Amino acid sequence: MATPANLKLFQGELDKIIQITEQALLNMHSINNLVNYLGPNVQRDNRSDSGKIIIKRLNDWTDDYPKIVNDMGQINQQVHAMRNALASGADFAAAAAAQA
């Protein structure tokens, strides 16, 4: 049975992790919207070497963004599973294995 003693986290701490992760995902979406909005303007208006560097960084962001969001979503799902296992008194190892 999952208990705070062997899980090392309490329900409130798991809730806080979920809340912070969800807020971080919202922040990531906002940032991504800004990158998508500003990227074409930077590319059009700044054709200098610095503009090329900025465009490369924006392209790196565009490539990395889906992986980061996916990883954060998976973390959040795992923490949800931990919280649900703790709340139901179920065996955490069995619950985590079922989620995998």
TORBA-168450 format. One record per residue: residue number from 1; residue in three letters; x negated, z negated, y negated of N, C-alpha, C in turn. Coordinates in nm, 3 decimals. Layout:
# TORBA-168450
SITE|resi|resn|n_X|n_Z|n_Y|ca_X|ca_Z|ca_Y|c_X|c_Z|c_Y
SITE|NUM|ALA|X|Z|Y|X|Z|Y|X|Z|Y
...
***
This chain:
# TORBA-168450
SITE|resi|resn|n_X|n_Z|n_Y|ca_X|ca_Z|ca_Y|c_X|c_Z|c_Y
SITE|1|MET|-0.084|0.000|0.118|0.000|0.000|0.000|-0.089|0.000|-0.124
SITE|2|ALA|-0.053|0.083|-0.223|-0.130|0.089|-0.346|-0.099|-0.034|-0.430
SITE|3|THR|-0.201|-0.102|-0.468|-0.184|-0.218|-0.556|-0.284|-0.204|-0.669
SITE|4|PRO|-0.260|-0.271|-0.780|-0.357|-0.265|-0.888|-0.496|-0.308|-0.844
SITE|5|ALA|-0.504|-0.394|-0.745|-0.635|-0.442|-0.699|-0.717|-0.331|-0.635
SITE|6|ASN|-0.654|-0.246|-0.551|-0.734|-0.142|-0.486|-0.730|-0.009|-0.562
SITE|7|LEU|-0.632|0.009|-0.649|-0.625|0.130|-0.730|-0.711|0.115|-0.856
SITE|8|LYS|-0.733|-0.006|-0.897|-0.812|-0.042|-1.015|-0.744|-0.004|-1.146
SITE|9|LEU|-0.620|0.042|-1.140|-0.544|0.075|-1.259|-0.403|0.017|-1.246
SITE|10|PHE|-0.348|-0.025|-1.357|-0.211|-0.074|-1.360|-0.119|0.038|-1.408
SITE|11|GLN|0.010|0.021|-1.384|0.110|0.121|-1.421|0.099|0.159|-1.569
SITE|12|GLY|0.084|0.062|-1.655|0.072|0.089|-1.798|-0.050|0.174|-1.831
SITE|13|GLU|-0.159|0.150|-1.761|-0.280|0.230|-1.784|-0.259|0.375|-1.738
SITE|14|LEU|-0.191|0.392|-1.626|-0.161|0.527|-1.578|-0.067|0.598|-1.675
SITE|15|ASP|0.034|0.525|-1.726|0.124|0.583|-1.825|0.047|0.628|-1.949
SITE|16|LYS|-0.049|0.549|-1.992|-0.130|0.583|-2.110|-0.214|0.707|-2.084
SITE|17|ILE|-0.272|0.719|-1.965|-0.350|0.838|-1.929|-0.261|0.961|-1.934
SITE|18|ILE|-0.141|0.951|-1.879|-0.047|1.063|-1.879|-0.012|1.101|-2.023
SITE|19|GLN|0.019|1.000|-2.105|0.056|1.025|-2.244|-0.059|1.093|-2.320
SITE|20|ILE|-0.179|1.043|-2.304|-0.294|1.100|-2.375|-0.324|1.242|-2.327
SITE|21|THR|-0.312|1.265|-2.197|-0.336|1.398|-2.143|-0.232|1.497|-2.195
SITE|22|GLU|-0.106|1.455|-2.198|-0.001|1.542|-2.250|-0.024|1.574|-2.398
SITE|23|GLN|-0.066|1.474|-2.475|-0.096|1.498|-2.617|-0.215|1.592|-2.632
SITE|24|ALA|-0.315|1.575|-2.548|-0.432|1.663|-2.553|-0.392|1.807|-2.520
SITE|25|LEU|-0.302|1.825|-2.425|-0.255|1.960|-2.392|-0.181|2.022|-2.510
SITE|26|LEU|-0.098|1.943|-2.578|-0.030|1.993|-2.697|-0.130|2.033|-2.805
SITE|27|ASN|-0.233|1.950|-2.823|-0.338|1.981|-2.921|-0.412|2.109|-2.883
SITE|28|MET|-0.439|2.125|-2.754|-0.508|2.246|-2.708|-0.423|2.369|-2.736
SITE|29|HIS|-0.293|2.360|-2.714|-0.204|2.474|-2.741|-0.204|2.507|-2.891
SITE|30|SER|-0.202|2.405|-2.975|-0.205|2.428|-3.120|-0.335|2.496|-3.162
SITE|31|ILE|-0.445|2.447|-3.110|-0.575|2.506|-3.142|-0.580|2.651|-3.094
SITE|32|ASN|-0.531|2.674|-2.972|-0.533|2.809|-2.919|-0.449|2.904|-3.004
SITE|33|ASN|-0.335|2.856|-3.052|-0.252|2.939|-3.140|-0.328|2.975|-3.268
SITE|34|LEU|-0.402|2.880|-3.323|-0.482|2.909|-3.443|-0.593|3.009|-3.414
SITE|35|VAL|-0.660|2.992|-3.301|-0.766|3.086|-3.263|-0.708|3.226|-3.248
SITE|36|ASN|-0.594|3.236|-3.181|-0.532|3.368|-3.162|-0.486|3.429|-3.294
SITE|37|TYR|-0.445|3.344|-3.386|-0.400|3.393|-3.517|-0.518|3.435|-3.604
SITE|38|LEU|-0.623|3.352|-3.607|-0.734|3.377|-3.698|-0.838|3.476|-3.643
SITE|39|GLY|-0.849|3.485|-3.512|-0.951|3.570|-3.451|-0.952|3.713|-3.502
SITE|40|PRO|-0.838|3.782|-3.501|-0.837|3.920|-3.550|-0.876|3.931|-3.697
SITE|41|ASN|-0.839|3.832|-3.778|-0.875|3.835|-3.920|-1.026|3.820|-3.937
SITE|42|VAL|-1.086|3.730|-3.861|-1.231|3.711|-3.870|-1.301|3.840|-3.828
SITE|43|GLN|-1.253|3.900|-3.721|-1.314|4.023|-3.671|-1.303|4.135|-3.775
SITE|44|ARG|-1.189|4.144|-3.840|-1.166|4.249|-3.939|-1.244|4.224|-4.069
SITE|45|ASP|-1.250|4.097|-4.112|-1.301|4.066|-4.245|-1.448|4.026|-4.249
SITE|46|ASN|-1.505|3.987|-4.138|-1.644|3.939|-4.139|-1.725|4.020|-4.039
SITE|47|ARG|-1.785|4.126|-4.086|-1.860|4.217|-3.999|-2.011|4.190|-4.004
SITE|48|SER|-2.048|4.077|-4.058|-2.189|4.040|-4.066|-2.236|3.980|-3.934
SITE|49|ASP|-2.363|3.942|-3.928|-2.415|3.877|-3.807|-2.342|3.747|-3.779
SITE|50|SER|-2.311|3.672|-3.885|-2.238|3.546|-3.864|-2.098|3.574|-3.808
SITE|51|GLY|-2.036|3.680|-3.854|-1.905|3.718|-3.802|-1.912|3.752|-3.655
SITE|52|LYS|-2.019|3.821|-3.614|-2.037|3.854|-3.472|-2.054|3.729|-3.388
SITE|53|ILE|-2.125|3.631|-3.441|-2.144|3.503|-3.370|-2.011|3.431|-3.356
SITE|54|ILE|-1.935|3.428|-3.464|-1.804|3.362|-3.460|-1.713|3.431|-3.360
SITE|55|ILE|-1.711|3.564|-3.360|-1.628|3.638|-3.266|-1.668|3.607|-3.123
SITE|56|LYS|-1.798|3.598|-3.097|-1.843|3.564|-2.962|-1.791|3.426|-2.922
SITE|57|ARG|-1.798|3.331|-3.013|-1.747|3.196|-2.985|-1.596|3.196|-2.963
SITE|58|LEU|-1.525|3.275|-3.040|-1.380|3.285|-3.021|-1.348|3.350|-2.886
SITE|59|ASN|-1.427|3.448|-2.846|-1.408|3.509|-2.714|-1.439|3.409|-2.603
SITE|60|ASP|-1.544|3.329|-2.623|-1.574|3.223|-2.524|-1.455|3.128|-2.512
SITE|61|TRP|-1.399|3.090|-2.625|-1.281|3.002|-2.624|-1.168|3.066|-2.545
SITE|62|THR|-1.141|3.192|-2.573|-1.032|3.263|-2.506|-1.054|3.267|-2.355
SITE|63|ASP|-1.178|3.284|-2.314|-1.210|3.286|-2.170|-1.197|3.148|-2.107
SITE|64|ASP|-1.239|3.045|-2.179|-1.242|2.909|-2.124|-1.107|2.837|-2.132
SITE|65|TYR|-1.026|2.874|-2.228|-0.901|2.803|-2.254|-0.812|2.788|-2.131
SITE|66|PRO|-0.783|2.895|-2.057|-0.693|2.877|-1.941|-0.747|2.780|-1.838
SITE|67|LYS|-0.877|2.781|-1.814|-0.936|2.689|-1.716|-0.924|2.545|-1.764
SITE|68|ILE|-0.952|2.522|-1.891|-0.944|2.386|-1.945|-0.802|2.333|-1.935
SITE|69|VAL|-0.705|2.414|-1.975|-0.565|2.371|-1.970|-0.521|2.348|-1.826
SITE|70|ASN|-0.563|2.435|-1.737|-0.530|2.418|-1.595|-0.589|2.288|-1.540
SITE|71|ASP|-0.716|2.263|-1.571|-0.781|2.140|-1.523|-0.710|2.016|-1.578
SITE|72|MET|-0.675|2.019|-1.705|-0.605|1.905|-1.765|-0.468|1.885|-1.700
SITE|73|GLY|-0.400|1.996|-1.671|-0.271|1.987|-1.604|-0.282|1.928|-1.465
SITE|74|GLN|-0.387|1.967|-1.393|-0.409|1.911|-1.259|-0.439|1.762|-1.265
SITE|75|ILE|-0.520|1.722|-1.361|-0.549|1.579|-1.379|-0.419|1.504|-1.404
SITE|76|ASN|-0.336|1.559|-1.490|-0.210|1.492|-1.522|-0.121|1.481|-1.398
SITE|77|GLN|-0.115|1.586|-1.316|-0.035|1.581|-1.194|-0.088|1.475|-1.099
SITE|78|GLN|-0.219|1.463|-1.088|-0.277|1.362|-0.999|-0.247|1.221|-1.048
SITE|79|VAL|-0.252|1.201|-1.178|-0.222|1.069|-1.232|-0.073|1.038|-1.214
SITE|80|HIS|0.012|1.138|-1.230|0.156|1.119|-1.201|0.174|1.076|-1.056
SITE|81|ALA|0.104|1.141|-0.964|0.115|1.106|-0.822|0.068|0.962|-0.798
SITE|82|MET|-0.040|0.923|-0.864|-0.089|0.786|-0.850|0.013|0.687|-0.903
SITE|83|ARG|0.069|0.718|-1.019|0.168|0.628|-1.079|0.292|0.616|-0.991
SITE|84|ASN|0.339|0.730|-0.939|0.457|0.729|-0.854|0.431|0.653|-0.724
SITE|85|ALA|0.312|0.669|-0.668|0.277|0.597|-0.546|0.273|0.447|-0.573
SITE|86|LEU|0.216|0.410|-0.685|0.209|0.268|-0.721|0.349|0.212|-0.745
SITE|87|ALA|0.433|0.289|-0.815|0.568|0.241|-0.847|0.654|0.227|-0.722
SITE|88|SER|0.635|0.317|-0.626|0.719|0.312|-0.506|0.663|0.219|-0.399
SITE|89|GLY|0.541|0.172|-0.420|0.479|0.085|-0.322|0.428|0.161|-0.201
SITE|90|ALA|0.426|0.293|-0.210|0.381|0.376|-0.098|0.230|0.367|-0.081
SITE|91|ASP|0.185|0.410|0.033|0.041|0.414|0.060|-0.019|0.523|-0.028
SITE|92|PHE|-0.107|0.485|-0.120|-0.162|0.581|-0.214|-0.238|0.693|-0.144
SITE|93|ALA|-0.313|0.662|-0.044|-0.392|0.766|0.024|-0.300|0.871|0.084
SITE|94|ALA|-0.191|0.829|0.146|-0.096|0.923|0.205|-0.028|1.006|0.096
SITE|95|ALA|0.008|0.942|-0.015|0.074|1.013|-0.123|-0.020|1.115|-0.187
SITE|96|ALA|-0.145|1.077|-0.206|-0.242|1.170|-0.266|-0.269|1.287|-0.173
SITE|97|ALA|-0.279|1.261|-0.043|-0.302|1.368|0.054|-0.185|1.465|0.056
SITE|98|ALA|-0.064|1.414|0.041|0.055|1.500|0.042|0.059|1.589|-0.082
SITE|99|GLN|0.005|1.541|-0.194|0.004|1.618|-0.318|-0.102|1.727|-0.317
SITE|100|ALA|-0.205|1.711|-0.237|-0.318|1.806|-0.237|-0.283|1.936|-0.171
***
